[in-house]
Amino acid sequence: MLEPRVPIDFGKIALEVDDKTHVWKGDKQIKLTDIAVGDELLVNLAAPKLGSRGRCTDIWVGAETHCLATEQQRKKHTTLGR
């Protein structure tokens, strides 16, 4: 018999950050302490170490920043694919 799945509460997860973690709002880098409760975050995680979810390398704050990051990544991939 299969065990019932417990849904993940994505509203409350801990991210492993360090002095190399970049935080972006718009096209500017901001401090980690500038993130406010309720901010919508998009994160990039480095490959996890044993017993870890992975280190957070970049955090993009706000929907507009998410769109900007997506656009920049698409341009990079398009350029590399030529």
Secondary structure as GFF3:
##gff-version 3
##sequence-region A 1 82
A	DSSP	beta_strand	22	25	.	.	.	ID=ss1
A	DSSP	beta_strand	28	30	.	.	.	ID=ss2
A	DSSP	three_ten_helix	32	34	.	.	.	ID=ss3
A	DSSP	beta_strand	41	45	.	.	.	ID=ss4
A	DSSP	beta_strand	56	61	.	.	.	ID=ss5
A	DSSP	alpha_helix	63	80	.	.	.	ID=ss6
###
